[in-house]
Amino acid sequence: MFSAIYTSTSGLQSFSKGLDVISGNVANVNTPGYKGTQLQFQDVLYDYTARYQHEGDLYGTVMGQGVEAELTTVRFNQGDFRETKNDTDVAVDGKGLFVIERDGEYVYTRDGEFEFDNDGVLVTRSGKYRVMALDASGALQPITNEGLKTQPAKSTSEISFVGNLSLGASQHVISDVKVIDSLGATQTLSIRFRNTGTTTPRSWQVEVRDAQNALIASGGEIRFEGNGAPSADYNRFTFTYTPTNAAAQEITLDFGEPGSFSNATSFSGGTSSDLAVDKQDGYAQGILMKMTFDDRGQLVARYTNEQTVNGSRLALATFNNMQALRQIDGAMFHAQSGESPLLGMAGEGNFGRLAVGRIELSNVELSQQFTDMIVVQRGYQASSQVLTAANEMIQQLLEAAK
């Protein structure tokens, strides 16, 4: 009877712990990156007393000593994603955890709510802890926007063309060709093509003039094969351009690979041509507009000059024994002694890929928690009733003994 009191008391204590775990899960149902925990119940030592033996079988009584609940496990299944439209918010679609430097040590989380602080360092939105990247040697380092706030200008070194120089046209002029000089300023050129096919089949002389119609370069020759594709050694023309107050620069006019029809061609197309500039490789100075990540965790800086520059890549971590991680505040985990992380990046192995502009929500399912709460409540009530019954029986026994 006294053992019944102990057994029912162990039930009360265990179910009380179960309610604590459930309440913690429910309280964090809206915590990004939170991983729900589950209490593990197990029976304790049994008391066996042998009574008699019959035909080789031993019979007796087995009395349970109650239940204990001293162990919790973390459910690491992935939670749902929610779109935030924040450029630096990311969620891991896979098994990886973000690596965070907190108070001089590394911790791990699925909460990808990040932002750049006033010093240009990527930190967690809650707590302002530094987010780690992997450098080329595999070492962890902070992610910063240092050196990425502006992008220096690049002078034009190549202009490529697309379209047709018609054999029936005597000349063709492409005006308003924008190039970038060595100071980052935009200059305007015009390029003129003169059909010299009467002396050399499918041959065009090239001259370049500036915005004031001053001659910059002449004598260039572009030739095409009989099928209309650029000829080898005559598919490019390089000249030197020296704008006012700027350094001289060499610019190459590229009409496509020899034998290819993907860029410039020379077919019979009447008396007009449609050759035009496809692109040029120069750009003016750019001011940083925004920073975001791609699905491989690469930091991408976008500038006002429509250019992009890649920065560091987010570090991700996994563990051979995920249950060896100790849950701390802020949906973060601390690796216990002896547990070393396996470091990598998104898009590699089983680390997963990143969903940009999204965060992972808590993986707690309220319906399951309410079901568990009802079971725990019933168990607690039953243990309480057993304790009450045992107490009443002891009282009756004491009264009978008087």
C-alpha positions as CSV (number, residue, x, y, z in Angstrom):
1,M,0.0,0.0,0.0
2,F,2.9,2.3,0.8
3,S,4.5,1.4,-2.5
4,A,1.2,2.5,-4.2
5,I,1.8,5.9,-2.7
6,Y,5.3,6.1,-4.0
7,T,4.2,4.8,-7.5
8,S,1.3,7.3,-7.8
9,T,3.6,10.1,-6.6
10,S,6.1,9.3,-9.3
11,G,3.2,9.5,-11.8
12,L,2.2,12.9,-10.4
13,Q,5.8,14.2,-10.7
14,S,6.3,12.8,-14.2
15,F,3.0,14.0,-15.6
16,S,3.7,17.4,-14.1
17,K,7.0,17.5,-16.0
18,G,5.1,16.5,-19.1
19,L,2.8,19.5,-18.7
20,D,5.9,21.7,-18.3
21,V,7.3,20.5,-21.6
22,I,3.9,20.9,-23.4
23,S,3.5,24.4,-22.0
24,G,7.0,25.3,-23.3
25,N,6.2,24.1,-26.8
26,V,2.8,25.9,-26.9
27,A,4.5,29.1,-25.6
28,N,6.9,29.0,-28.5
29,V,4.5,28.1,-31.3
30,N,5.3,31.5,-33.0
31,T,9.1,31.5,-32.3
32,P,10.9,31.3,-35.6
33,G,13.3,28.3,-35.8
34,Y,12.0,26.8,-32.6
35,K,12.1,23.0,-32.3
36,G,9.6,21.3,-30.1
37,T,10.7,18.9,-27.3
38,Q,9.1,15.7,-26.1
39,L,9.3,14.1,-22.7
40,Q,10.3,10.5,-22.6
41,F,8.4,8.4,-20.0
42,Q,9.8,5.1,-18.8
43,D,9.0,2.6,-16.1
44,V,11.4,2.0,-13.3
45,L,12.8,-1.0,-11.4
46,Y,10.5,-3.9,-10.8
47,D,10.2,-5.9,-7.6
48,Y,10.0,-9.6,-8.3
49,T,9.2,-12.2,-5.7
50,A,9.3,-15.9,-6.5
51,R,6.4,-17.9,-5.1
52,Y,6.5,-21.4,-6.5
53,Q,7.7,-23.5,-9.3
54,H,5.5,-25.8,-11.5
55,E,6.8,-28.1,-14.2
56,G,10.0,-26.1,-14.5
57,D,8.3,-22.7,-14.7
58,L,8.9,-20.2,-11.8
59,Y,5.9,-18.2,-10.8
60,G,5.8,-15.1,-8.5
61,T,4.7,-11.5,-8.3
62,V,6.1,-8.5,-10.2
63,M,5.4,-5.1,-8.7
64,G,6.2,-1.9,-10.7
65,Q,7.9,0.9,-8.8
66,G,6.4,3.7,-10.9
67,V,7.5,5.9,-13.7
68,E,10.3,8.5,-14.3
69,A,10.6,11.2,-16.9
70,E,14.1,12.6,-16.8
71,L,14.8,12.8,-20.5
72,T,13.6,15.1,-23.3
73,T,14.3,14.7,-27.0
74,V,14.1,17.5,-29.6
75,R,12.1,17.0,-32.8
76,F,14.2,18.4,-35.6
77,N,11.7,18.0,-38.3
78,Q,11.4,21.1,-40.6
79,G,8.8,23.7,-39.9
80,D,6.8,25.6,-42.4
81,F,8.2,28.6,-44.2
82,R,6.8,32.1,-44.1
83,E,7.5,34.8,-46.6
84,T,8.9,38.0,-45.1
85,K,10.3,39.8,-48.2
86,N,13.3,40.9,-46.1
87,D,16.4,40.6,-48.3
88,T,18.6,39.1,-45.5
89,D,16.0,36.6,-44.1
90,V,16.8,33.0,-45.1
91,A,15.5,29.6,-44.2
92,V,17.2,26.2,-44.7
93,D,15.4,23.7,-46.8
94,G,17.3,20.7,-45.5
95,K,19.2,19.6,-42.4
96,G,21.7,22.4,-41.9
97,L,21.8,24.9,-39.0
98,F,23.2,28.4,-39.1
99,V,26.4,29.0,-37.2
100,I,26.3,32.0,-34.8
101,E,29.0,33.5,-32.6
102,R,27.6,34.2,-29.2
103,D,29.6,35.4,-26.3
104,G,32.8,34.0,-27.7
105,E,31.5,30.6,-28.6
106,Y,29.6,29.1,-31.5
107,V,25.9,28.1,-31.2
108,Y,23.5,26.9,-33.9
109,T,20.0,27.8,-35.0
110,R,17.4,27.4,-37.6
111,D,16.2,31.0,-37.1
112,G,17.4,32.9,-40.2
113,E,16.2,36.4,-39.2
114,F,19.4,38.3,-40.0
115,E,20.3,42.0,-40.6
116,F,23.3,44.2,-41.0
117,D,24.2,46.3,-37.9
118,N,25.6,49.8,-37.9
119,D,29.1,48.4,-38.4
120,G,28.1,46.5,-41.5
121,V,28.2,43.1,-39.8
122,L,25.5,40.5,-40.4
123,V,23.9,39.7,-37.0
124,T,20.8,37.9,-35.7
125,R,17.8,40.2,-35.4
126,S,17.3,39.0,-31.8
127,G,20.4,39.3,-29.6
128,K,22.6,40.9,-32.3
129,Y,24.9,37.9,-32.5
130,R,27.3,37.6,-35.4
131,V,26.4,35.2,-38.3
132,M,29.3,33.1,-39.6
133,A,30.5,32.3,-43.1
134,L,33.1,29.9,-44.4
135,D,36.2,31.3,-46.1
136,A,38.2,29.6,-48.8
137,S,40.3,27.7,-46.3
138,G,37.2,26.4,-44.5
139,A,37.6,28.6,-41.4
140,L,34.6,30.5,-39.8
141,Q,34.5,34.3,-40.2
142,P,31.9,37.0,-39.7
143,I,30.0,38.3,-42.7
144,T,30.4,42.0,-43.4
145,N,29.6,44.5,-46.2
146,E,33.1,46.1,-45.9
147,G,34.3,47.0,-49.3
148,L,30.9,46.5,-50.9
149,K,29.2,49.8,-50.2
150,T,30.3,51.2,-53.5
151,Q,31.6,49.7,-56.7
152,P,34.3,51.6,-58.7
153,A,33.7,52.4,-62.4
154,K,35.1,50.1,-65.1
155,S,36.1,51.6,-68.4
156,T,34.8,50.0,-71.5
157,S,37.2,47.6,-73.2
158,E,34.9,45.7,-75.5
159,I,31.7,46.3,-77.4
160,S,29.9,43.4,-79.0
161,F,27.4,43.6,-81.9
162,V,24.3,41.7,-83.1
163,G,22.4,42.0,-86.3
164,N,23.0,42.1,-90.1
165,L,25.1,44.3,-92.4
166,S,23.1,44.0,-95.6
167,L,25.1,43.3,-98.8
168,G,22.7,45.7,-100.6
169,A,23.6,48.7,-98.2
170,S,26.4,51.1,-99.1
171,Q,26.9,52.1,-95.5
172,H,25.5,51.8,-92.0
173,V,25.9,54.1,-89.0
174,I,25.3,53.2,-85.4
175,S,25.0,56.4,-83.4
176,D,24.6,57.1,-79.7
177,V,27.0,54.3,-78.7
178,K,27.6,54.7,-74.9
179,V,31.0,53.9,-73.5
180,I,32.5,54.5,-70.0
181,D,35.9,56.3,-69.8
182,S,38.6,55.8,-67.2
183,L,37.1,58.3,-64.9
184,G,33.7,56.6,-64.9
185,A,32.0,59.2,-67.1
186,T,29.8,58.2,-70.0
187,Q,31.0,59.1,-73.5
188,T,29.0,58.9,-76.8
189,L,30.5,57.5,-79.9
190,S,29.2,56.7,-83.4
191,I,30.5,53.8,-85.5
192,R,30.2,53.9,-89.3
193,F,30.5,50.9,-91.6
194,R,31.2,51.4,-95.4
195,N,30.6,48.5,-97.8
196,T,33.7,47.8,-99.8
197,G,32.4,44.6,-101.3
198,T,33.2,45.7,-104.8
199,T,36.9,45.3,-104.1
200,T,36.8,42.5,-101.4
201,P,33.6,40.4,-101.1
202,R,31.6,41.0,-97.9
203,S,34.1,43.5,-96.6
204,W,33.3,46.6,-94.5
205,Q,35.5,49.5,-93.5
206,V,35.0,50.8,-90.0
207,E,35.6,54.3,-88.5
208,V,34.7,55.6,-85.1
209,R,33.8,59.2,-84.3
210,D,33.1,61.1,-81.0
211,A,30.1,63.2,-80.1
212,Q,31.6,66.2,-81.8
213,N,32.0,64.1,-85.0
214,A,35.8,64.2,-84.6
215,L,37.5,61.1,-86.1
216,I,38.9,58.7,-83.5
217,A,39.8,55.7,-85.5
218,S,39.6,54.5,-89.1
219,G,41.1,51.8,-91.3
220,G,39.4,49.0,-89.5
221,E,38.2,46.2,-91.7
222,I,35.5,43.6,-91.0
223,R,35.0,40.6,-93.3
224,F,32.4,37.9,-93.6
225,E,32.5,34.4,-95.2
226,G,30.4,33.5,-98.2
227,N,27.8,32.1,-95.8
228,G,27.5,35.4,-94.0
229,A,29.4,34.5,-90.8
230,P,32.4,36.5,-89.5
231,S,35.8,35.6,-91.0
232,A,38.7,34.6,-88.9
233,D,41.2,37.5,-88.2
234,Y,38.6,40.0,-89.4
235,N,36.0,39.6,-86.8
236,R,37.4,42.1,-84.3
237,F,38.7,45.7,-84.5
238,T,40.7,47.4,-81.7
239,F,41.3,51.1,-81.5
240,T,42.6,53.6,-78.9
241,Y,40.3,56.2,-77.4
242,T,41.5,59.2,-75.4
243,P,38.6,61.3,-74.0
244,T,39.2,64.8,-72.8
245,N,40.9,64.8,-69.3
246,A,40.8,61.0,-69.2
247,A,43.4,58.4,-69.8
248,A,43.7,56.5,-73.0
249,Q,41.9,53.2,-73.3
250,E,41.8,50.4,-75.8
251,I,38.3,49.4,-77.1
252,T,37.7,46.3,-79.1
253,L,34.7,46.0,-81.4
254,D,33.7,42.3,-81.4
255,F,31.4,40.9,-84.2
256,G,31.3,37.3,-83.1
257,E,33.2,34.1,-83.4
258,P,34.4,33.1,-86.8
259,G,31.8,30.8,-88.5
260,S,29.1,31.7,-86.0
261,F,25.8,33.3,-86.7
262,S,25.0,34.3,-83.1
263,N,26.3,37.9,-83.3
264,A,26.9,39.9,-86.5
265,T,26.2,38.6,-90.0
266,S,26.3,39.9,-93.5
267,F,23.5,38.6,-95.7
268,S,21.6,40.2,-98.5
269,G,18.8,42.2,-96.9
270,G,17.9,45.0,-99.2
271,T,19.4,48.5,-98.8
272,S,19.2,48.8,-95.0
273,S,21.1,47.1,-92.2
274,D,20.0,46.4,-88.6
275,L,23.4,45.8,-87.0
276,A,23.3,47.3,-83.4
277,V,25.2,47.2,-80.2
278,D,24.5,44.1,-78.1
279,K,26.4,45.1,-75.0
280,Q,29.5,46.8,-73.7
281,D,31.5,45.7,-70.7
282,G,32.0,49.1,-69.0
283,Y,29.9,50.6,-66.2
284,A,29.8,53.8,-64.1
285,Q,30.4,53.9,-60.4
286,G,27.6,52.1,-58.4
287,I,26.1,52.8,-55.0
288,L,24.9,49.8,-53.0
289,M,21.1,49.4,-53.2
290,K,20.6,46.1,-51.3
291,M,22.2,43.0,-50.2
292,T,20.7,39.5,-50.2
293,F,21.6,35.8,-50.6
294,D,21.1,33.3,-53.3
295,D,19.9,29.7,-52.7
296,R,23.5,28.6,-52.1
297,G,24.0,31.1,-49.3
298,Q,26.2,33.5,-51.4
299,L,26.0,37.1,-50.3
300,V,25.0,39.2,-53.4
301,A,25.4,43.0,-53.5
302,R,23.3,44.9,-56.0
303,Y,24.3,48.4,-57.2
304,T,22.7,51.4,-58.9
305,N,24.7,50.7,-62.0
306,E,22.9,47.3,-62.4
307,Q,26.0,45.3,-61.5
308,T,26.2,42.6,-58.8
309,V,29.1,41.5,-56.7
310,N,29.3,38.2,-54.7
311,G,30.5,38.2,-51.1
312,S,30.9,35.5,-48.4
313,R,28.8,32.3,-48.2
314,L,26.8,31.4,-45.1
315,A,28.2,28.6,-43.1
316,L,25.9,25.6,-42.2
317,A,26.5,22.9,-39.7
318,T,25.1,19.4,-39.0
319,F,25.9,16.9,-36.3
320,N,26.1,13.1,-36.3
321,N,24.1,13.0,-33.1
322,M,21.5,15.8,-33.2
323,Q,20.2,14.9,-29.8
324,A,23.5,15.8,-28.3
325,L,22.6,19.5,-28.9
326,R,21.5,21.3,-25.8
327,Q,18.6,23.8,-26.4
328,I,19.2,27.3,-25.1
329,D,17.2,30.5,-25.5
330,G,16.4,32.2,-28.8
331,A,15.8,28.9,-30.6
332,M,19.5,28.3,-30.4
333,F,21.5,25.1,-29.6
334,H,24.8,24.5,-27.9
335,A,27.0,21.6,-28.8
336,Q,27.8,19.5,-25.8
337,S,31.4,18.6,-25.0
338,G,32.8,16.1,-27.5
339,E,30.3,16.9,-30.3
340,S,32.0,18.6,-33.2
341,P,30.0,20.1,-36.1
342,L,30.2,19.1,-39.7
343,L,30.6,22.4,-41.5
344,G,29.6,23.1,-45.1
345,M,27.5,25.4,-47.3
346,A,24.1,25.4,-48.8
347,G,23.8,23.3,-52.0
348,E,26.4,20.8,-50.7
349,G,25.7,17.3,-49.2
350,N,22.7,17.1,-47.0
351,F,23.0,20.7,-45.7
352,G,20.1,21.7,-48.0
353,R,19.5,24.9,-50.0
354,L,18.3,28.3,-48.8
355,A,14.9,29.9,-49.3
356,V,15.6,33.7,-49.5
357,G,13.1,36.2,-48.1
358,R,11.6,33.5,-45.9
359,I,12.0,32.3,-42.3
360,E,11.3,28.9,-40.9
361,L,8.5,28.8,-38.3
362,S,8.3,26.7,-35.2
363,N,7.6,23.0,-35.9
364,V,5.2,22.8,-33.0
365,E,1.8,21.4,-34.0
366,L,-0.8,22.8,-31.7
367,S,-3.3,20.0,-32.4
368,Q,-0.7,17.4,-31.3
369,Q,0.1,19.4,-28.2
370,F,-3.5,19.7,-27.2
371,T,-3.9,15.9,-27.6
372,D,-0.8,15.3,-25.5
373,M,-2.1,17.7,-22.9
374,I,-5.3,15.8,-22.5
375,V,-3.4,12.5,-22.1
376,V,-1.1,14.1,-19.5
377,Q,-4.0,15.6,-17.7
378,R,-5.9,12.3,-17.5
379,G,-2.7,10.5,-16.3
380,Y,-2.2,13.2,-13.6
381,Q,-5.8,12.8,-12.5
382,A,-5.6,9.0,-12.4
383,S,-2.3,9.1,-10.4
384,S,-4.0,11.6,-8.0
385,Q,-7.0,9.2,-7.5
386,V,-4.6,6.3,-6.8
387,L,-2.9,8.4,-4.2
388,T,-6.2,9.4,-2.6
389,A,-7.4,5.8,-2.6
390,A,-4.2,4.6,-1.0
391,N,-4.4,7.3,1.7
392,E,-8.0,6.4,2.5
393,M,-7.1,2.7,2.8
394,I,-4.2,3.6,5.2
395,Q,-6.6,5.8,7.3
396,Q,-9.1,2.9,7.5
397,L,-6.4,0.5,8.5
398,L,-5.2,2.8,11.3
399,E,-8.7,3.3,12.5
400,A,-9.3,-0.5,12.5
401,A,-6.1,-1.1,14.5
402,K,-7.2,1.2,17.3
